[in-house]
């Protein structure tokens, strides 16, 4: 699981949904997001549930204004991110 978590972190950081990594945030900035998405994938949740869960986590952690200002099409971006994590981790 540790290797899978590392892969999920790397993908999430490369994706940099909110642009924080590009602006110098530490590499663990999105760990809660990558762990949540990976956990949802392992638990066979669908895209709708993954998006809802990720949106809630990010709005709770970073605030609604931050999320809305950074992502015009949040749903699609989370679906793309979760699919990349699913493929790369074989989850």
Secondary structure as UniProt FT lines:
FT   HELIX           2..15
FT   TURN            17..18
FT   TURN            20..24
FT   TURN            27..30
FT   HELIX           31..42
FT   TURN            43..44
FT   HELIX           47..62
FT   HELIX           64..70
FT   TURN            72..73
FT   HELIX           74..89
//
